[in-house]
């Protein structure tokens, strides 16, 4: 949807402001954490709503904060950036009307259309809100002072009912506790999403009276006040109640997780051509992109903004988070890939672990119980068994033997290991960083390499010493059985 493209009641392009109410605690969550900070599909509830709001308007989003304000601000900044939001503080939580009134100084003279959302409605779509805004601005050819979004429920118990007059026009919202027996039979309820013209909103808010002993002011009173004063109030009746529902309990949070997951899996299967063998046991975030003819096996978790190419196989028990996977990649059972890149035609696992910007170049392979941290494995290189590669840069066509460790920590700082092209690292080699193994070198099994290894030499022992020269480039006159440090000095 194009940002800020909706017509105003006067037929001109008017600014659209969006406000998200995120000040409450959410007592029914039974949590010390603010409700909007609870996660759905790996992201705070408020982040989902912020992303939808940002799709509607290029102007900063107004966020009303109160409980755990700093934590809410941090979550919003992560989604919208430092300049994407304006925060309004509701010092004391006295209802939704008071929350909107807290923004009066910022918005009373804005002359804008204001869309008001709740921070706990994560599934609402930009297309739905766009339709609401359009109806608000075109109502009866001149636009409305207020448009509220409603839905029909089979069981409306507990919700505010939308009361209409004999001609079907909006009359008022009546809460459950105040409704007559006849009004309780109404199944059209207020969803808590509104469009207002700011020029009429704040004068109406001034006339809202406290609704209970706690002195709370409810935004639901505003449409009725406007209607009683002759303003046009429109109702946008939406057909999908679940989309515009808020989350109030952990049971509902789990249900929304299932709904969002199913929506994502269906999109991937129908639109992207992905095979998901058992959707009921597959977890994929909405931000994930997956290419055609990739196969996802059961008990797979793909999280965050992961991108996976075409013709991949992701086997059972694997978890991939915020990573990029190329095409033709085989990820065997129980791999963990976090914040890393895997190029085309690589193979991983089973039980491989990539983290902290690990990188596999094209046709590289890591196997059983290999961990890579902040390391690069070059093209056609392999590390197939029981190996730790930390802070390492490994060249092309290099083979890392079973049990190899890059000993990257000296007790004070992390140090790098560099292994160049076409090197063979023998099983159980310890590479004590900082260290470099030059091109075509070989380490024997059980070597402890504490100094740089010259090109095309075989080293062995503890500490490793040169045992054999494999090519002329090593220096044919270099004596055997020198320490690696001595060989480095004579070949420099």
C-alpha positions as CSV (number, residue, x, y, z in Angstrom):
1,X,0.0,0.0,0.0
2,X,1.2,3.5,-0.8
3,X,2.0,5.6,2.2
4,X,-0.2,8.6,2.9
5,X,-2.2,8.2,-0.2
6,X,-5.8,8.4,1.2
7,X,-8.0,11.3,0.2
8,X,-9.3,13.7,2.8
9,X,-13.0,14.6,3.3
10,X,-12.3,17.7,1.2
11,X,-10.9,15.6,-1.7
12,X,-7.3,16.7,-1.1
13,X,-4.3,14.8,0.3
14,X,-4.4,15.4,4.1
15,X,-1.8,14.2,6.5
16,X,-2.5,10.9,8.3
17,X,-1.2,10.5,11.8
18,X,-1.2,7.2,13.6
19,X,-1.4,6.7,17.3
20,X,-0.7,3.4,19.1
21,X,-1.9,3.1,22.7
22,X,0.7,1.2,24.7
23,X,0.6,2.5,28.2
24,X,-1.2,-0.3,30.1
25,X,0.1,-3.2,32.1
26,X,-2.4,-5.9,30.9
27,X,-3.3,-7.4,34.3
28,X,-4.9,-10.5,32.7
29,X,-1.5,-11.6,31.4
30,X,-0.5,-12.3,35.0
31,X,2.9,-10.9,34.3
32,X,5.3,-8.2,35.6
33,X,6.0,-7.4,31.9
34,X,3.9,-4.8,30.1
35,X,1.4,-6.6,27.8
36,X,2.7,-5.1,24.5
37,X,6.2,-6.4,25.3
38,X,5.1,-10.1,25.3
39,X,6.4,-11.8,22.1
40,X,4.4,-13.2,19.2
41,X,6.4,-15.0,16.6
42,X,9.6,-13.8,18.1
43,X,8.7,-10.1,18.2
44,X,7.0,-7.9,20.8
45,X,3.3,-7.3,20.2
46,X,3.9,-3.6,19.8
47,X,6.4,-4.3,17.0
48,X,3.8,-6.0,14.9
49,X,1.4,-3.0,15.2
50,X,4.3,-0.5,14.6
51,X,5.2,-2.2,11.3
52,X,1.6,-2.1,10.1
53,X,1.3,1.6,11.1
54,X,4.5,2.5,9.3
55,X,3.0,1.0,6.1
56,X,0.2,3.6,6.2
57,X,2.0,6.8,6.9
58,X,5.5,8.2,6.4
59,X,5.0,10.5,9.3
60,X,6.4,9.5,12.8
61,X,4.1,7.2,14.7
62,X,2.7,8.6,18.0
63,X,3.2,6.0,20.8
64,X,1.5,6.6,24.2
65,X,3.6,5.0,26.9
66,X,3.2,4.6,30.6
67,X,4.0,1.3,32.3
68,X,7.6,0.2,31.6
69,X,7.9,3.1,29.2
70,X,11.7,2.8,28.6
71,X,11.3,-0.9,27.6
72,X,8.4,-0.1,25.3
73,X,10.4,2.7,23.7
74,X,13.3,0.4,23.1
75,X,11.0,-2.1,21.4
76,X,9.5,0.6,19.2
77,X,13.0,2.0,18.3
78,X,14.1,-1.4,17.2
79,X,11.2,-1.7,14.8
80,X,10.9,1.9,13.6
81,X,14.3,3.4,14.2
82,X,15.3,6.4,16.2
83,X,13.3,8.9,14.1
84,X,10.2,6.8,13.5
85,X,8.2,7.5,16.6
86,X,7.1,10.3,18.9
87,X,6.5,9.2,22.5
88,X,3.7,10.6,24.6
89,X,3.8,9.8,28.3
90,X,0.5,9.0,30.1
91,X,1.7,9.7,33.7
92,X,-1.2,7.9,35.3
93,X,-3.1,5.2,33.5
94,X,-6.7,6.6,33.6
95,X,-8.2,5.0,30.6
96,X,-8.0,5.2,26.8
97,X,-9.6,8.6,26.6
98,X,-7.0,10.0,29.0
99,X,-4.3,8.3,26.9
100,X,-5.3,10.1,23.7
101,X,-5.8,13.4,25.6
102,X,-2.1,13.2,26.6
103,X,-1.2,13.9,23.0
104,X,-3.3,17.0,22.8
105,X,-0.4,19.4,22.8
106,X,1.2,17.6,19.8
107,X,-1.9,16.9,17.7
108,X,-4.7,19.4,18.5
109,X,-3.6,21.8,15.8
110,X,-2.3,19.2,13.4
111,X,-5.4,19.3,11.1
112,X,-4.9,15.7,10.4
113,X,-6.8,12.4,10.3
114,X,-5.8,10.4,13.3
115,X,-5.9,6.6,13.3
116,X,-6.0,5.2,16.8
117,X,-4.8,1.6,17.3
118,X,-4.1,-0.6,20.4
119,X,-0.6,-2.0,20.9
120,X,-2.0,-5.5,21.5
121,X,-3.7,-6.1,18.1
122,X,-0.9,-7.7,16.2
123,X,-2.8,-9.3,13.3
124,X,-4.5,-6.2,11.9
125,X,-3.5,-5.7,8.2
126,X,-2.6,-2.4,6.5
127,X,-5.2,-3.2,3.8
128,X,-8.0,-3.3,6.5
129,X,-6.9,-0.1,8.0
130,X,-6.7,1.5,4.6
131,X,-10.3,0.6,3.9
132,X,-11.3,2.1,7.2
133,X,-9.5,5.4,6.4
134,X,-11.0,5.5,3.0
135,X,-14.6,5.1,4.3
136,X,-13.8,7.8,7.0
137,X,-12.7,10.3,4.4
138,X,-15.4,9.6,1.9
139,X,-18.4,9.1,4.2
140,X,-21.5,10.8,2.6
141,X,-19.2,12.5,0.1
142,X,-17.6,14.8,2.8
143,X,-16.1,12.6,5.3
144,X,-16.9,11.8,9.0
145,X,-15.7,13.3,12.2
146,X,-15.2,9.8,13.5
147,X,-15.2,6.3,12.0
148,X,-15.0,3.2,14.3
149,X,-14.3,-0.3,13.2
150,X,-16.8,-3.0,14.3
151,X,-17.3,-6.7,13.9
152,X,-20.0,-9.2,14.6
153,X,-19.5,-12.0,17.1
154,X,-21.6,-15.1,17.8
155,X,-21.0,-14.4,21.5
156,X,-20.5,-10.7,22.2
157,X,-20.4,-11.1,26.0
158,X,-18.1,-8.6,27.6
159,X,-17.7,-6.3,24.6
160,X,-19.1,-2.8,24.0
161,X,-22.1,-3.0,21.6
162,X,-22.6,-0.7,18.7
163,X,-26.1,0.7,18.9
164,X,-27.7,2.0,15.6
165,X,-30.8,4.0,15.1
166,X,-33.8,2.8,13.0
167,X,-32.1,3.9,9.8
168,X,-29.0,1.9,10.6
169,X,-26.8,4.9,11.5
170,X,-24.5,4.9,14.5
171,X,-26.0,6.1,17.7
172,X,-23.7,5.2,20.5
173,X,-21.5,2.5,22.1
174,X,-22.9,0.9,25.2
175,X,-20.7,-1.2,27.5
176,X,-21.8,-4.6,28.7
177,X,-22.4,-3.5,32.3
178,X,-24.6,-0.6,31.1
179,X,-26.5,-2.4,28.4
180,X,-30.2,-3.2,28.7
181,X,-31.3,-6.8,28.0
182,X,-32.3,-5.8,24.5
183,X,-29.0,-4.1,23.8
184,X,-27.1,-7.2,25.1
185,X,-28.7,-9.1,22.2
186,X,-26.8,-6.9,19.7
187,X,-23.9,-8.9,18.2
188,X,-22.1,-6.0,16.6
189,X,-19.2,-4.9,18.8
190,X,-16.7,-2.1,18.9
191,X,-13.2,-3.4,18.0
192,X,-11.4,-0.4,19.5
193,X,-9.9,0.9,16.3
194,X,-10.9,4.5,15.3
195,X,-10.3,7.3,12.8
196,X,-10.9,10.9,14.0
197,X,-10.5,14.3,12.6
198,X,-8.2,16.0,15.2
199,X,-10.1,19.3,14.9
200,X,-13.2,17.7,16.5
201,X,-11.5,14.9,18.6
202,X,-10.0,17.0,21.4
203,X,-13.1,19.2,22.0
204,X,-15.1,16.0,22.3
205,X,-12.6,14.4,24.7
206,X,-12.9,17.4,27.0
207,X,-16.6,16.4,27.5
208,X,-15.8,12.8,28.5
209,X,-16.7,12.0,32.1
210,X,-15.0,9.5,34.4
211,X,-16.6,6.1,33.9
212,X,-15.9,4.4,37.2
213,X,-14.6,4.8,40.7
214,X,-11.0,4.8,39.5
215,X,-11.6,7.9,37.5
216,X,-11.0,6.4,34.1
217,X,-11.9,8.2,30.9
218,X,-12.9,6.0,28.0
219,X,-12.4,6.8,24.4
220,X,-15.5,4.8,23.6
221,X,-17.6,7.7,24.8
222,X,-16.3,10.1,22.2
223,X,-18.2,8.8,19.1
224,X,-21.5,9.1,21.0
225,X,-20.6,12.6,22.1
226,X,-19.8,13.6,18.6
227,X,-23.1,12.1,17.3
228,X,-25.1,13.9,19.9
229,X,-23.6,17.2,18.8
230,X,-24.5,16.6,15.1
231,X,-21.2,15.3,13.8
232,X,-21.2,12.5,11.3
233,X,-20.0,9.2,12.8
234,X,-19.4,6.3,10.5
235,X,-19.1,2.6,11.2
236,X,-16.8,0.3,9.2
237,X,-18.1,-3.2,9.6
238,X,-15.2,-5.7,9.1
239,X,-15.8,-9.4,8.4
240,X,-12.8,-10.9,10.2
241,X,-13.1,-10.6,13.9
242,X,-9.9,-12.4,14.7
243,X,-7.8,-10.0,12.7
244,X,-8.8,-7.0,14.8
245,X,-8.9,-8.7,18.2
246,X,-6.6,-7.8,21.0
247,X,-4.6,-10.2,23.1
248,X,-5.5,-10.2,26.8
249,X,-4.3,-13.6,28.2
250,X,-1.5,-16.0,27.6
251,X,-4.1,-18.5,26.3
252,X,-5.0,-15.9,23.6
253,X,-1.3,-15.3,22.9
254,X,-0.8,-19.0,22.2
255,X,-3.9,-19.0,19.9
256,X,-2.6,-16.0,18.0
257,X,0.8,-17.7,17.6
258,X,-1.0,-20.6,16.0
259,X,-3.0,-18.4,13.7
260,X,0.0,-16.3,12.6
261,X,2.0,-19.5,12.0
262,X,-0.7,-21.1,9.9
263,X,-1.1,-17.9,7.8
264,X,2.7,-17.9,7.2
265,X,2.9,-21.5,6.3
266,X,-0.1,-21.3,3.9
267,X,1.5,-18.3,2.1
268,X,4.8,-20.1,1.7
269,X,3.1,-23.2,0.3
270,X,0.6,-21.5,-2.0
271,X,2.6,-18.4,-3.1
272,X,6.2,-19.4,-2.8
273,X,6.1,-23.1,-3.9
274,X,7.6,-24.4,-0.6
275,X,7.0,-28.0,0.5
276,X,6.2,-28.2,4.2
277,X,5.7,-31.8,5.1
278,X,4.0,-31.4,8.5
279,X,2.6,-27.8,9.0
280,X,1.4,-28.7,12.5
281,X,5.0,-29.2,13.6
282,X,6.8,-26.5,11.7
283,X,7.5,-23.0,13.0
284,X,8.3,-20.2,10.5
285,X,8.3,-16.5,11.3
286,X,6.3,-14.2,9.0
287,X,9.4,-12.3,8.0
288,X,11.1,-15.4,6.6
289,X,11.5,-15.7,2.8
290,X,11.9,-19.2,1.3
291,X,12.5,-20.1,-2.4
292,X,10.7,-22.5,-4.7
293,X,11.0,-26.3,-4.3
294,X,12.7,-26.0,-0.9
295,X,11.5,-28.8,1.4
296,X,10.9,-28.2,5.2
297,X,10.8,-31.3,7.4
298,X,8.9,-31.5,10.7
299,X,10.1,-30.0,13.9
300,X,12.0,-27.2,12.1
301,X,12.1,-23.7,13.6
302,X,12.9,-20.8,11.2
303,X,12.9,-17.4,13.0
304,X,13.5,-13.7,12.4
305,X,14.4,-12.3,9.0
306,X,15.8,-15.5,7.6
307,X,16.1,-15.9,3.8
308,X,16.4,-19.3,2.3
309,X,17.0,-20.0,-1.4
310,X,15.5,-22.6,-3.8
311,X,15.9,-26.3,-3.9
312,X,17.1,-26.6,-0.3
313,X,16.3,-29.4,2.2
314,X,15.9,-28.4,5.9
315,X,15.8,-31.6,8.0
316,X,14.1,-32.2,11.3
317,X,15.1,-30.6,14.5
318,X,17.0,-27.6,12.9
319,X,16.7,-24.0,14.1
320,X,17.7,-21.1,11.8
321,X,17.5,-17.5,13.0
322,X,18.2,-14.3,11.2
323,X,20.4,-16.0,8.6
324,X,20.8,-16.2,4.8
325,X,20.8,-19.6,3.2
326,X,21.7,-20.0,-0.5
327,X,20.1,-22.3,-3.0
328,X,20.8,-26.1,-3.2
329,X,21.8,-26.2,0.5
330,X,21.4,-29.4,2.5
331,X,20.8,-28.8,6.2
332,X,20.7,-32.2,8.0
333,X,19.0,-33.0,11.3
334,X,19.4,-30.9,14.4
335,X,21.5,-28.0,13.1
336,X,21.5,-24.5,14.7
337,X,22.3,-21.5,12.5
338,X,22.2,-18.1,14.1
339,X,23.0,-14.8,12.4
340,X,25.1,-16.5,9.7
341,X,25.5,-16.9,6.0
342,X,25.5,-20.1,4.0
343,X,26.3,-19.9,0.2
344,X,24.9,-22.1,-2.6
345,X,25.3,-25.9,-2.6
346,X,26.7,-26.2,0.9
347,X,26.0,-29.1,3.3
348,X,25.6,-28.9,7.1
349,X,25.2,-31.4,9.9
350,X,23.8,-33.3,11.4
351,X,24.3,-31.4,14.7
352,X,26.3,-28.5,13.2
353,X,26.3,-25.1,14.9
354,X,26.9,-21.7,13.2
355,X,26.8,-18.5,15.1
356,X,27.9,-14.9,15.3
357,X,28.3,-14.2,11.6
358,X,29.8,-17.5,10.5
359,X,30.1,-17.8,6.8
360,X,30.2,-20.9,4.5
361,X,31.3,-20.1,0.9
362,X,30.0,-22.0,-2.1
363,X,30.1,-25.9,-1.8
364,X,31.6,-25.9,1.6
365,X,30.6,-28.5,4.2
366,X,30.5,-28.8,7.9
367,X,29.5,-32.1,9.5
368,X,28.7,-33.8,12.8
369,X,29.2,-31.6,15.9
370,X,31.1,-28.9,14.2
371,X,30.8,-25.4,15.7
372,X,31.7,-22.2,13.8
373,X,31.8,-18.9,15.5
374,X,32.7,-15.7,13.7
375,X,34.5,-17.7,11.1
376,X,34.7,-18.2,7.4
377,X,35.0,-21.6,5.6
378,X,36.1,-21.2,2.0
379,X,34.8,-22.7,-1.2
380,X,34.8,-26.5,-1.4
381,X,36.4,-26.7,2.1
382,X,35.3,-29.2,4.6
383,X,35.2,-29.6,8.4
384,X,33.3,-32.8,8.9
385,X,33.6,-34.0,12.5
386,X,33.9,-32.8,16.1
387,X,35.6,-29.5,15.4
388,X,35.5,-25.9,16.8
389,X,36.4,-23.1,14.5
390,X,36.3,-19.7,16.3
391,X,37.6,-16.4,14.9
392,X,39.0,-18.3,12.0
393,X,39.4,-17.5,8.3
394,X,39.8,-20.7,6.2
395,X,40.6,-20.7,2.5
396,X,39.4,-22.7,-0.4
397,X,39.7,-26.5,-0.9
398,X,41.0,-26.9,2.6
399,X,40.2,-30.0,4.8
400,X,39.8,-29.7,8.5
401,X,40.3,-33.0,10.3
402,X,38.2,-34.4,13.1
403,X,38.8,-32.9,16.6
404,X,40.5,-29.7,15.4
405,X,40.3,-26.7,17.6
406,X,41.3,-23.1,16.9
407,X,42.4,-22.1,20.4
408,X,41.2,-18.5,20.0
409,X,41.2,-17.2,23.6
410,X,44.4,-16.5,25.5
411,X,42.7,-15.6,28.8
412,X,42.6,-11.9,27.9
413,X,41.4,-11.5,24.3
414,X,40.2,-13.4,21.3
415,X,42.8,-14.0,18.6
416,X,42.5,-14.9,14.9
417,X,43.5,-18.1,13.1
418,X,44.2,-18.0,9.3
419,X,44.3,-21.2,7.3
420,X,45.0,-20.6,3.7
421,X,44.0,-22.5,0.5
422,X,44.5,-26.3,0.0
423,X,45.7,-27.0,3.5
424,X,45.2,-30.3,5.3
425,X,44.7,-30.1,9.0
426,X,45.2,-33.5,10.7
427,X,42.8,-34.9,13.3
428,X,43.1,-33.4,16.8
429,X,45.3,-30.5,15.7
430,X,45.3,-27.6,18.2
431,X,45.9,-24.2,16.5
432,X,47.0,-21.7,19.2
433,X,46.0,-18.3,17.9
434,X,47.2,-15.9,16.7
435,X,48.5,-18.2,14.0
436,X,48.6,-18.7,10.2
437,X,48.9,-21.9,8.3
438,X,50.2,-21.1,4.8
439,X,49.0,-22.5,1.5
440,X,49.3,-26.3,0.9
441,X,50.7,-27.0,4.4
442,X,49.8,-30.1,6.3
443,X,49.5,-30.7,10.0
444,X,49.9,-34.2,11.4
445,X,47.4,-35.7,13.8
446,X,47.7,-34.4,17.3
447,X,49.9,-31.4,16.4
448,X,49.9,-28.3,18.6
449,X,50.6,-25.4,16.3
450,X,51.9,-22.4,18.2
451,X,53.7,-20.5,15.3
452,X,53.0,-19.8,11.7
453,X,53.3,-22.8,9.4
454,X,55.3,-22.2,6.2
455,X,53.8,-23.0,2.8
456,X,53.8,-26.6,1.6
457,X,55.4,-28.1,4.7
458,X,54.3,-31.0,6.9
459,X,54.5,-30.2,10.6
460,X,54.0,-32.5,13.6
461,X,54.5,-32.7,17.3
462,X,54.1,-30.6,20.5
463,X,55.0,-27.9,19.7
464,X,54.8,-28.6,15.9
465,X,58.0,-28.7,14.0
466,X,58.6,-29.2,10.3
467,X,59.1,-32.8,9.3
468,X,58.9,-32.6,5.5
469,X,58.8,-30.1,2.6
470,X,56.1,-30.9,0.2
471,X,56.9,-28.4,-2.7
472,X,59.8,-26.2,-3.8
473,X,57.9,-23.1,-2.6
474,X,58.7,-24.1,0.9
475,X,62.4,-23.7,0.3
476,X,64.2,-26.9,-0.7
477,X,67.3,-26.2,1.5
478,X,65.4,-25.7,4.8
479,X,66.6,-28.3,7.3
480,X,64.1,-30.7,8.9
481,X,63.2,-30.9,12.6
482,X,63.4,-27.2,13.1
483,X,60.7,-25.5,15.1
484,X,58.0,-23.8,13.1
485,X,59.3,-20.4,14.3
486,X,62.8,-21.2,13.1
487,X,61.6,-22.4,9.7
488,X,59.6,-19.1,9.4
489,X,62.7,-17.1,10.0
490,X,64.8,-19.0,7.4
491,X,62.2,-18.8,4.7
492,X,61.4,-15.2,5.2
